[in-house]
């Protein structure tokens, strides 16, 4: 498979049983449906998203690309957790292309959300404990 952005060859990369395609030139990555989500849950994404982030930012400006599998125009989508993160999606095979650094960005958002949920939960627990300690019955 060739990269839809820079036309270089994409190599298959397998981590924890999940195989994706990563570009030799720009470091962009092709994911079939749900592969990125599976990687975010089971893999240290730094071992997969190894491309140059600055090159990824430059390549992110290229939007008019064709799906490397279906050869149809891909659409721009945004990550629901981080609307500033944009990537390309195929409306036919539902695969998507992430530029170098974007999988790490998705992982950082996921980690931050997890931390925030933990803090909120602990805050609620503290609030309940505080109320029970200071509640007086007359």
Backbone bond lengths (Angstrom), bond angles and torsions (degrees), N, CA, C in turn:
res aa  C-N    CA-C-N  psi(-1)  N-CA   C-N-CA  omega(-1)  CA-C   N-CA-C  phi
1 X - - - 1.445 - - 1.526 107.93 -
2 X 1.333 116.03 143.93 1.459 121.05 176.62 1.521 110.12 -106.95
3 X 1.317 114.99 148.85 1.455 122.37 -178.95 1.534 110.15 -62.97
4 X 1.326 117.77 133.27 1.460 119.77 178.89 1.527 113.85 -73.10
5 X 1.335 117.39 -12.10 1.465 119.82 -179.32 1.524 113.45 -101.27
6 X 1.344 117.53 -44.19 1.466 118.52 -175.91 1.526 113.02 -117.95
7 X 1.324 117.62 -1.76 1.469 125.32 175.92 1.529 114.54 70.13
8 X 1.343 118.24 6.19 1.468 120.54 175.89 1.528 109.48 -72.80
9 X 1.330 115.25 164.86 1.462 121.27 178.23 1.525 109.53 -69.38
10 X 1.326 115.71 141.86 1.460 121.35 176.36 1.523 107.86 -106.81
11 X 1.334 115.67 131.07 1.461 122.17 179.37 1.521 110.08 -95.74
12 X 1.324 116.07 144.98 1.458 119.74 173.72 1.523 108.80 -75.68
13 X 1.315 115.65 134.21 1.459 123.19 179.01 1.527 106.72 -126.55
14 X 1.340 115.81 127.46 1.461 119.66 -179.59 1.517 109.85 -118.12
15 X 1.312 115.48 127.38 1.459 123.27 175.85 1.518 107.54 -133.84
16 X 1.313 116.17 125.35 1.462 121.95 176.59 1.536 112.32 53.30
17 X 1.328 115.91 38.14 1.459 121.28 177.28 1.519 115.44 81.90
18 X 1.330 117.73 1.39 1.465 122.04 179.97 1.524 107.51 -107.13
19 X 1.338 116.46 124.06 1.462 121.28 -178.57 1.522 109.98 -109.06
20 X 1.322 115.24 127.23 1.465 121.99 176.09 1.521 107.49 -125.35
21 X 1.330 116.65 175.59 1.463 122.29 175.74 1.517 108.44 -113.52
22 X 1.345 116.36 130.91 1.463 121.64 -179.67 1.522 109.37 -124.16
23 X 1.319 115.96 133.70 1.462 122.32 -176.81 1.529 111.58 -73.92
24 X 1.333 114.72 134.79 1.474 120.54 176.34 1.523 111.80 -70.65
25 X 1.331 116.88 -27.44 1.458 120.97 -175.17 1.513 114.16 -86.76
26 X 1.330 116.25 -60.79 1.471 119.64 -173.45 1.520 113.38 -101.53
27 X 1.336 118.33 -9.60 1.456 120.99 179.29 1.519 114.37 81.04
28 X 1.340 117.41 4.25 1.461 121.11 176.86 1.526 110.19 -65.55
29 X 1.326 116.22 160.17 1.464 120.66 -175.00 1.521 110.90 -131.36
30 X 1.337 115.10 138.44 1.462 122.14 175.30 1.518 108.83 -102.69
31 X 1.330 115.33 128.67 1.464 122.25 178.84 1.515 109.63 -120.98
32 X 1.319 115.97 131.34 1.451 119.50 168.82 1.528 106.65 -75.97
33 X 1.313 116.50 169.47 1.460 122.50 -176.42 1.526 111.88 -48.87
34 X 1.310 117.25 127.16 1.472 128.56 176.10 1.529 114.95 70.64
35 X 1.315 119.75 0.78 1.468 119.81 -179.74 1.527 112.04 -66.29
36 X 1.316 118.38 -39.97 1.470 120.02 -179.97 1.525 110.22 -65.40
37 X 1.324 117.15 -42.55 1.466 120.57 178.45 1.521 110.38 -61.74
38 X 1.342 116.78 -42.25 1.465 120.27 178.20 1.524 110.83 -62.42
39 X 1.332 116.97 -40.72 1.463 120.42 179.03 1.525 111.18 -66.03
40 X 1.319 116.61 -41.43 1.465 119.74 -179.86 1.525 110.97 -60.92
41 X 1.331 117.01 -30.49 1.464 120.73 -178.47 1.525 113.08 -84.15
42 X 1.349 118.43 -25.53 1.463 119.62 -169.08 1.517 116.61 -125.65
43 X 1.319 118.80 -9.39 1.464 121.40 -170.92 1.527 109.87 -128.71
44 X 1.328 116.38 146.69 1.460 120.85 169.13 1.527 105.56 -73.87
45 X 1.325 117.00 104.62 1.464 120.75 -171.18 1.528 113.51 -62.53
46 X 1.323 117.38 -16.72 1.473 119.96 177.76 1.526 111.36 -64.96
47 X 1.343 117.33 -21.67 1.465 120.05 177.85 1.522 111.78 -80.31
48 X 1.330 116.91 -14.55 1.465 121.88 -178.49 1.524 111.27 -106.94
49 X 1.323 116.09 -47.01 1.462 121.99 -178.15 1.526 108.20 -87.82
50 X 1.330 115.42 78.06 1.464 121.59 -172.19 1.523 113.47 -103.23
51 X 1.321 117.34 0.23 1.465 120.44 -177.32 1.513 112.74 -71.60
52 X 1.320 115.24 166.02 1.455 123.38 178.63 1.533 109.31 -70.99
53 X 1.327 116.93 119.74 1.462 121.75 -176.50 1.525 111.21 -61.98
54 X 1.329 118.26 -40.10 1.462 120.53 179.86 1.524 110.87 -63.62
55 X 1.325 116.79 -38.16 1.461 120.36 176.06 1.532 109.05 -66.73
56 X 1.336 116.80 -38.06 1.458 120.84 177.87 1.526 111.62 -61.48
57 X 1.323 116.95 -40.42 1.472 121.11 178.29 1.524 109.91 -63.54
58 X 1.317 115.91 -41.42 1.471 120.34 178.19 1.533 110.59 -64.74
59 X 1.333 116.79 -44.69 1.468 120.83 -177.87 1.531 111.30 -69.83
60 X 1.326 117.54 -24.54 1.462 121.71 -179.82 1.523 111.61 -62.49
61 X 1.322 117.33 -23.34 1.463 121.03 179.52 1.532 111.73 -71.61
62 X 1.328 116.99 -18.84 1.468 121.08 178.58 1.529 107.78 -82.16
63 X 1.315 116.37 115.37 1.468 121.21 -176.22 1.528 113.53 -112.80
64 X 1.301 118.18 -31.01 1.466 121.22 -176.66 1.523 109.73 -83.94
65 X 1.334 115.13 87.46 1.461 119.73 -179.50 1.521 110.03 -129.65
66 X 1.322 115.14 160.55 1.460 120.91 177.54 1.519 109.75 -108.17
67 X 1.312 115.15 148.21 1.454 121.70 178.79 1.528 109.22 -60.90
68 X 1.330 117.61 129.76 1.462 119.70 179.80 1.536 112.97 -70.20
69 X 1.316 117.44 -12.86 1.469 120.74 178.13 1.522 112.25 -99.98
70 X 1.334 117.00 -44.15 1.477 121.60 -173.76 1.523 113.44 -101.22
71 X 1.330 116.31 -17.44 1.457 123.10 -178.11 1.529 112.96 62.98
72 X 1.345 117.47 30.14 1.464 120.21 174.24 1.522 108.46 -110.11
73 X 1.338 115.98 160.10 1.465 120.56 179.93 1.534 110.09 -60.33
74 X 1.309 115.17 132.51 1.462 119.89 177.51 1.525 109.65 -89.76
75 X 1.324 115.64 156.02 1.459 122.70 -179.31 1.526 109.68 -106.05
76 X 1.323 116.09 150.19 1.461 120.87 175.65 1.519 109.12 -83.05
77 X 1.322 115.50 134.34 1.462 121.68 178.18 1.520 108.27 -129.50
78 X 1.326 116.19 164.71 1.456 121.05 176.29 1.518 108.84 -121.91
79 X 1.314 115.25 152.06 1.451 121.26 176.35 1.525 107.89 -74.16
80 X 1.328 117.96 130.98 1.467 120.29 -176.38 1.525 112.10 -66.38
81 X 1.334 116.94 -26.23 1.461 120.21 179.46 1.523 111.78 -83.58
82 X 1.329 116.67 -26.81 1.459 121.96 -178.53 1.525 108.80 -139.64
83 X 1.333 117.99 87.32 1.463 121.35 -175.52 1.533 114.63 -58.51
84 X 1.322 118.03 -18.26 1.467 120.29 177.68 1.523 111.35 -73.78
85 X 1.325 117.17 -19.70 1.463 121.95 180.00 1.521 109.16 -84.70
86 X 1.333 115.84 113.49 1.455 121.21 -179.63 1.523 109.79 -114.11
87 X 1.332 115.76 143.54 1.460 121.86 178.46 1.520 108.19 -148.89
88 X 1.326 116.57 174.56 1.451 120.87 -175.59 1.531 110.56 -106.93
89 X 1.340 115.00 139.76 1.462 122.09 -176.54 1.530 109.25 -128.07
90 X 1.337 115.60 141.73 1.460 121.12 174.64 1.530 108.28 -92.31
91 X 1.313 117.12 126.13 1.463 120.83 -179.26 1.523 112.24 -79.92
92 X 1.324 117.05 -6.70 1.461 120.10 179.01 1.530 111.90 -95.03
93 X 1.346 116.85 -59.78 1.468 120.18 -177.53 1.535 112.14 -94.06
94 X 1.342 117.61 -8.63 1.463 125.10 178.54 1.537 113.55 66.69
95 X 1.319 116.78 19.50 1.452 120.76 172.36 1.516 109.02 -78.49
96 X 1.329 116.21 165.89 1.452 118.61 178.28 1.518 111.09 -146.76
97 X 1.334 113.84 156.10 1.451 122.28 -176.42 1.522 108.72 -115.71
98 X 1.326 115.54 126.32 1.463 121.64 175.74 1.521 108.53 -113.31
99 X 1.312 116.27 134.43 1.463 120.52 175.74 1.523 108.85 -75.12
100 X 1.338 115.71 162.58 1.465 121.06 178.80 1.527 109.33 -53.23
101 X 1.336 115.84 131.83 1.452 122.05 178.40 1.518 114.39 95.26
102 X 1.329 118.19 -19.61 1.462 119.78 -175.24 1.531 113.08 -74.38
103 X 1.324 118.52 -31.74 1.463 119.60 176.47 1.532 109.61 -66.83
104 X 1.330 116.87 -38.89 1.470 120.59 175.98 1.530 110.30 -64.33
105 X 1.341 116.50 -38.68 1.469 119.86 177.07 1.526 110.58 -61.00
106 X 1.337 116.51 -44.28 1.466 120.22 177.90 1.521 110.50 -61.16
107 X 1.320 116.97 -41.13 1.458 121.63 -179.63 1.526 110.61 -65.19
108 X 1.335 117.52 -40.19 1.467 120.98 178.69 1.515 111.09 -63.45
109 X 1.326 117.34 -39.57 1.464 121.06 178.52 1.522 109.10 -65.01
110 X 1.334 117.26 -43.32 1.467 121.62 179.87 1.521 110.28 -62.27
111 X 1.328 117.83 -43.99 1.467 121.66 179.68 1.529 110.84 -64.90
112 X 1.317 117.15 -41.05 1.464 120.89 179.79 1.530 110.72 -64.81
113 X 1.337 116.80 -40.83 1.462 120.13 177.89 1.523 110.71 -63.32
114 X 1.315 116.61 -41.92 1.458 120.79 179.93 1.529 110.39 -61.90
115 X 1.323 116.56 -43.94 1.464 121.17 178.16 1.525 110.66 -62.83
116 X 1.330 116.45 -43.58 1.458 120.26 179.67 1.532 110.97 -62.24
117 X 1.337 117.44 -43.49 1.470 120.78 178.10 1.529 110.63 -60.57
118 X 1.329 116.86 -41.38 1.466 120.81 178.57 1.523 110.54 -63.15
119 X 1.323 117.24 -44.84 1.465 121.13 180.00 1.528 111.47 -63.45
120 X 1.326 116.72 -42.16 1.462 120.30 178.79 1.528 109.74 -62.93
121 X 1.330 116.95 -45.14 1.464 121.18 179.85 1.535 110.69 -60.54
122 X 1.330 116.52 -46.38 1.467 120.13 179.76 1.523 111.08 -64.88
123 X 1.323 116.72 -36.85 1.463 120.56 177.22 1.518 111.55 -62.45
124 X 1.331 116.02 -41.97 1.472 119.87 177.88 1.527 110.59 -64.90
125 X 1.332 116.99 -41.38 1.463 120.66 179.08 1.527 110.02 -62.93
126 X 1.327 117.10 -43.04 1.457 121.13 178.95 1.525 110.33 -62.64
127 X 1.333 116.36 -43.22 1.462 120.72 179.49 1.519 111.82 -60.11
128 X 1.323 116.74 -42.77 1.473 120.57 178.58 1.532 110.53 -65.27
129 X 1.322 116.54 -43.11 1.469 120.26 179.45 1.529 109.97 -64.38
130 X 1.322 117.34 -41.07 1.461 121.87 179.85 1.522 110.59 -62.92
131 X 1.337 116.58 -44.83 1.471 120.39 179.31 1.522 110.85 -61.56
132 X 1.321 117.43 -42.47 1.467 119.80 -177.37 1.529 111.62 -68.72
133 X 1.321 117.59 -29.55 1.464 120.55 179.40 1.524 111.63 -75.71
134 X 1.315 117.59 -28.84 1.461 121.21 -173.42 1.526 113.52 -108.95
135 X 1.269 116.94 8.06 1.455 119.96 -179.73 1.528 108.84 -86.72
136 X 1.306 116.26 122.78 1.469 120.45 179.95 1.507 109.44 -109.81
137 X 1.287 114.46 136.54 1.458 119.24 174.25 1.515 108.29 -104.62
138 X 1.310 116.80 131.75 1.468 120.05 -179.50 1.499 111.00 -99.95
